């Protein structure tokens, strides 16, 4: 029982996710597993593994390691057999897939064992062919589809023509305890400053772009916007790119070269993967999400708001729901370096006191709408709905 949600006492959840390295789908997997354990259920995660696996197991969930990240048909068949064995052995109540490739194995295993199947759309999957649309549609073939934003739900309805009753929108949640400025000690902030080579006496406005180093995150857009700002005489800012290149060394080198060519080595710093994002948000004054393609939700637009930081975000996708332009941050024209230069300049010119006031408004709204507890409660309620529908002989 969690806030009125009733699940069977022997409830066992099996989530299937490619890996547990980093990202919103992975964090949501861990959050929901923790919620199931907290109500007395069992939580299993079938995955290749990754750096977040230790956190999953620390929360009381169990890891079932298998190569579910693969798109090799023979290995996928092998995964299906492994999942059938796991479902039967552990008496799994619901199978929940969080990505397309493993969803095939998970769906087959669920059908063989007669187990309810749920899938979450963590992103918007575009299809330019009938084959790709068929591939994407595996996520819609179970009892219920969960979309991580209204934007994603609208896309799925338009793309696959589902019965609207079969898809529910559950916004991604943020751990309000972890992302709580009161719990971030000065020692943690100082340790991160030292790791990043930041001088505590550096009073420049700091803008943080958190996210893996990949082209769609907009790093090159920000480099060009910053170049224009510097050409206009501005150098009173520091931009931090925090994120793993995940093996994309060619793109990382492209970004590094662009910074050098623009003469911005004093204004932009690439700091790599960060394990302490709450401390990272404490260091910055403004967060940025300049994606060139729409994010289905945009976790790195919500986490900083929870921490009391305003956000500059591209005006598309899920961020149009999570950022209120002019109140909790700014929505900026997509892939337009001049618009971004102007927006960044405007934000910097507000100064720390007014930025902090906007950040407080952001925190009040984000904490009300995007808590991990609200997300988990809604997810457990969806599971209860699916089980009740199965008992009555109908799909959810």
C-alpha positions in Angstrom: 0.0 0.0 0.0 1.3 3.4 -0.9 -1.0 6.4 -0.4 -4.1 4.4 -1.3 -2.5 2.1 -4.0 -3.2 -1.5 -3.2 -1.1 -4.3 -4.8 -1.1 -8.0 -3.9 1.1 -8.9 -0.9 3.2 -11.2 -3.1 3.6 -8.6 -5.9 6.8 -9.0 -7.9 7.9 -6.5 -10.6 10.3 -7.3 -13.4 11.6 -4.3 -15.2 13.7 -4.7 -18.4 16.1 -2.0 -19.4 19.2 -2.2 -21.7 21.7 -1.0 -19.1 22.1 1.0 -15.9 24.8 3.4 -16.8 23.2 6.9 -16.8 20.0 8.6 -17.9 16.4 9.3 -17.1 15.0 5.8 -18.0 17.7 4.2 -15.8 17.0 6.5 -12.8 13.2 5.9 -13.2 13.9 2.1 -13.2 15.7 2.5 -9.9 13.1 4.8 -8.4 10.2 2.4 -9.2 12.1 -0.6 -8.0 12.7 1.2 -4.7 9.0 2.0 -4.4 8.0 -1.6 -4.9 10.5 -2.8 -2.2 9.2 -0.1 0.1 5.6 -1.5 0.0 6.9 -5.0 0.7 7.1 -6.3 -2.9 9.9 -7.8 -4.9 11.7 -5.8 -7.6 13.8 -7.4 -10.3 15.7 -5.7 -13.1 16.9 -7.5 -16.2 19.8 -5.5 -17.7 23.3 -5.7 -19.0 24.4 -3.9 -15.9 26.2 -0.6 -15.4 27.5 1.9 -12.8 24.0 2.4 -11.3 23.5 -1.3 -10.5 25.0 -0.9 -7.1 22.5 1.8 -6.2 19.7 -0.5 -7.4 20.8 -3.4 -5.2 21.4 -1.0 -2.2 17.7 -0.2 -2.4 16.8 -3.8 -2.0 16.1 -4.7 -5.6 17.8 -7.6 -7.4 19.7 -7.6 -10.6 19.2 -10.2 -13.3 22.2 -9.7 -15.6 21.7 -10.6 -19.3 22.5 -9.0 -22.6 19.1 -7.4 -23.1 20.7 -4.4 -24.8 21.3 -6.3 -28.0 19.4 -6.1 -31.3 20.8 -9.5 -32.5 17.7 -11.6 -33.2 19.3 -14.8 -31.9 20.5 -13.3 -28.7 17.0 -11.7 -28.3 15.5 -15.2 -28.5 17.9 -16.4 -25.9 16.9 -13.4 -23.7 13.3 -14.3 -24.1 14.0 -17.9 -22.9 16.0 -16.5 -19.9 13.1 -14.1 -19.1 10.5 -16.9 -19.3 12.6 -18.9 -16.7 13.0 -15.8 -14.5 9.2 -15.0 -14.6 8.2 -18.5 -13.7 10.9 -19.0 -11.0 10.2 -15.6 -9.3 6.4 -15.7 -9.9 6.5 -12.3 -11.6 3.3 -10.3 -11.4 4.0 -7.7 -14.1 6.8 -7.2 -16.8 7.7 -3.6 -17.5 9.8 -2.8 -20.5 11.6 0.5 -20.8 13.2 0.3 -24.3 12.4 -1.2 -27.7 15.0 -3.9 -28.3 14.5 -5.6 -24.9 10.8 -5.1 -25.2 10.6 -7.8 -27.9 12.2 -10.4 -25.6 10.1 -9.1 -22.6 6.8 -9.2 -24.6 7.5 -12.7 -25.9 8.3 -13.9 -22.4 5.2 -12.2 -21.0 3.0 -13.8 -23.6 4.4 -17.3 -23.1 3.9 -17.0 -19.4 0.5 -15.1 -19.5 2.0 -12.3 -17.5 0.7 -8.7 -17.9 3.0 -6.4 -19.9 3.6 -2.7 -19.5 5.9 -0.5 -21.5 7.1 3.1 -21.0 7.9 5.5 -23.8 10.9 7.4 -22.4 11.5 9.1 -25.7 9.8 10.0 -28.9 10.6 7.4 -31.6 10.2 8.7 -35.1 9.5 6.3 -38.0 10.3 7.0 -41.6 9.3 3.5 -42.8 6.7 0.9 -42.1 9.4 -1.4 -40.8 10.6 1.2 -38.3 7.0 1.9 -37.2 6.4 -1.8 -36.7 9.6 -1.9 -34.6 8.5 1.0 -32.5 5.0 -0.4 -32.0 6.4 -3.2 -29.8 6.0 -0.7 -27.0 2.2 -0.5 -27.6 1.4 -4.3 -27.7 0.9 -4.9 -24.0 -1.7 -4.1 -21.4 -0.8 -0.5 -20.9 1.6 2.2 -22.3 3.1 4.8 -20.0 4.3 8.1 -21.5 6.7 10.2 -19.6 5.0 13.5 -20.6 1.9 14.8 -22.3 4.1 15.6 -25.3 5.1 11.9 -25.6 1.6 10.7 -25.1 0.4 12.9 -27.9 3.1 11.6 -30.2 2.3 7.9 -29.4 -1.5 8.5 -30.0 -0.8 10.1 -33.4 1.8 7.6 -34.5 0.1 4.4 -33.4 -3.6 5.3 -33.2 -4.0 3.7 -29.8 -7.2 3.7 -27.7 -6.5 6.8 -25.5 -7.6 4.6 -22.5 -4.6 2.4 -23.1 -2.0 5.1 -22.6 -1.4 7.1 -19.4 0.9 10.1 -18.9 3.2 9.9 -15.9 5.8 12.7 -15.7 9.3 11.6 -14.7 9.9 12.3 -11.0 12.8 13.9 -9.2 14.0 12.7 -5.8 13.2 15.7 -3.6 15.4 14.5 -0.8 18.5 13.9 -3.0 17.9 17.2 -4.9 17.5 19.3 -1.8 19.8 22.3 -1.3 19.7 21.9 2.4 21.3 18.5 2.2 24.2 19.5 0.0 27.1 20.2 2.3 29.8 22.9 1.7 32.3 20.1 1.6 30.6 18.4 -1.3 30.4 21.7 -3.2 34.1 22.4 -2.5 35.1 18.9 -3.6 33.4 19.4 -6.9 34.8 22.9 -7.3 38.3 21.4 -6.9 37.6 18.5 -9.3 36.4 21.0 -11.9 39.3 23.5 -11.2 36.9 26.3 -10.1 38.2 29.1 -7.9 35.8 30.0 -5.1 36.7 33.6 -5.8 35.4 33.4 -9.4 32.2 35.5 -9.2 31.2 35.1 -12.9 27.7 33.8 -13.5 27.9 30.1 -14.1 25.8 28.3 -16.6 25.6 24.5 -16.5 24.7 22.2 -19.4 24.3 18.8 -17.9 23.9 15.8 -20.2 25.8 13.3 -22.2 28.1 14.6 -24.9 26.0 14.0 -27.9 25.2 16.4 -30.8 21.5 16.7 -30.0 22.2 18.2 -26.6 23.3 21.4 -28.3 26.9 22.0 -27.1 28.0 23.4 -30.4 25.0 25.7 -30.4 26.1 27.1 -27.0 29.7 27.5 -28.2 28.5 29.6 -31.1 26.2 31.6 -28.9 29.0 32.3 -26.4 31.3 33.3 -29.3 28.8 36.0 -30.3 28.5 37.1 -26.7 32.3 37.5 -26.4 32.4 39.3 -29.8 29.9 41.8 -28.3 32.2 42.4 -25.3 30.9 40.0 -22.8 33.3 37.7 -20.9 31.6 37.8 -17.4 30.3 34.2 -17.6 31.5 30.6 -17.3 29.8 27.7 -19.1 30.2 24.2 -17.8 29.6 21.1 -19.9 29.1 18.2 -17.5 28.4 14.8 -19.0 30.0 11.6 -20.2 31.0 11.3 -23.9 30.0 7.6 -23.7 32.7 6.8 -26.3 31.8 9.6 -28.6 35.4 10.9 -28.6 35.1 12.3 -32.1 32.2 14.6 -31.1 34.0 15.6 -27.9 37.1 16.6 -29.9 34.8 18.6 -32.3 33.4 20.5 -29.3 36.9 21.1 -27.8 38.2 22.4 -31.2 35.2 24.7 -31.5 35.9 26.2 -28.1 39.5 26.8 -29.0 38.7 28.3 -32.4 36.1 30.6 -30.8 38.7 31.8 -28.2 36.5 30.6 -25.3 38.9 28.5 -23.3 38.4 30.8 -20.3 34.6 30.8 -20.7 33.7 27.2 -21.4 34.9 24.1 -19.5 34.2 20.4 -20.3 34.3 18.5 -17.0 33.1 15.0 -17.9 30.8 12.7 -16.0 29.4 14.0 -12.6 28.2 11.7 -9.9 27.0 14.6 -7.6 24.5 16.5 -9.6 22.9 18.2 -6.6 26.3 19.8 -5.8 26.7 20.7 -9.5 23.5 22.6 -9.5 24.5 24.4 -6.3 27.6 25.6 -8.0 25.8 27.0 -11.0 23.4 30.1 -11.2 21.6 29.0 -14.4 21.0 25.6 -16.0 20.7 25.0 -19.7 19.0 22.5 -21.9 19.6 23.7 -25.5 18.5 20.5 -27.3 18.3 20.6 -31.1 15.7 17.8 -31.1 12.8 17.7 -28.7 13.3 15.9 -25.4 10.3 13.8 -24.4 10.6 15.1 -20.8 13.9 16.7 -20.1 15.1 15.6 -16.6 17.9 18.1 -16.6 15.4 20.9 -17.0 13.5 19.8 -13.9 16.3 18.8 -11.5 17.9 22.3 -11.4 14.5 23.9 -10.9 13.9 21.6 -7.9 17.3 22.9 -6.6 16.1 26.5 -7.0 17.9 27.3 -10.3 16.2 28.9 -13.3 16.5 27.1 -16.7 17.2 28.2 -20.3 15.6 25.5 -22.5 14.8 25.0 -26.1 11.2 25.8 -26.9 10.0 22.3 -27.9 9.1 18.9 -26.5 8.6 18.2 -22.9 10.4 21.3 -21.7 7.4 23.4 -22.8 5.5 21.7 -20.0 8.2 21.9 -17.3 9.6 25.4 -17.9 7.3 28.4 -17.6 9.0 31.1 -19.7 9.6 34.3 -17.8 8.6 32.7 -14.4 10.8 29.7 -13.8 13.3 30.2 -16.7 13.2 30.9 -20.4 12.1 29.0 -23.5 14.5 29.9 -26.3 14.1 29.4 -30.1 15.4 26.0 -31.2 18.9 25.8 -32.8 19.2 29.6 -33.1 22.6 30.8 -31.8 21.6 34.5 -31.9 18.4 33.8 -29.9 20.5 31.8 -27.4 23.2 34.6 -27.1 20.4 37.1 -26.4 18.7 34.9 -23.8 22.0 34.1 -22.0 22.9 37.7 -22.0 19.5 38.7 -20.6 19.8 36.0 -17.9 23.3 37.0 -16.9 22.2 40.7 -16.7 19.5 39.8 -14.1 22.2 39.2 -11.5 22.3 36.7 -8.7 19.5 38.1 -6.5 16.9 38.2 -9.2 18.1 34.8 -10.6 17.7 33.4 -7.1 14.1 34.8 -6.8 13.2 33.1 -10.2 14.9 30.0 -8.9 12.6 29.9 -5.9 9.6 30.2 -8.1 10.9 27.3 -10.1 11.5 25.2 -7.0 8.0 25.8 -5.7 6.4 24.6 -9.0 8.7 21.7 -9.7 8.5 20.3 -6.2 4.7 20.3 -6.5 4.5 18.7 -9.9 7.5 16.5 -10.4 8.3 14.6 -7.2 9.6 11.0 -7.5 7.0 10.0 -4.9 4.2 11.3 -7.2 5.7 9.4 -10.2 6.0 6.2 -8.2 2.5 6.4 -6.8 1.1 6.9 -10.3 3.1 4.0 -11.6 2.0 1.6 -8.9 -1.6 2.7 -9.5 -1.1 1.8 -13.2 0.2 -1.6 -12.1 -2.9 -2.1 -9.9 -5.1 -1.0 -12.8 -3.5 -3.6 -15.1 -3.9 -6.4 -12.6 -7.5 -5.5 -11.9 -8.3 -5.5 -15.6 -6.6 -8.9 -16.1 -8.7 -10.3 -13.2 -11.9 -9.0 -14.8 -10.9 -10.3 -18.2 -10.3 -7.0 -19.9 -7.1 -5.2 -21.0 -6.3 -2.0 -19.2 
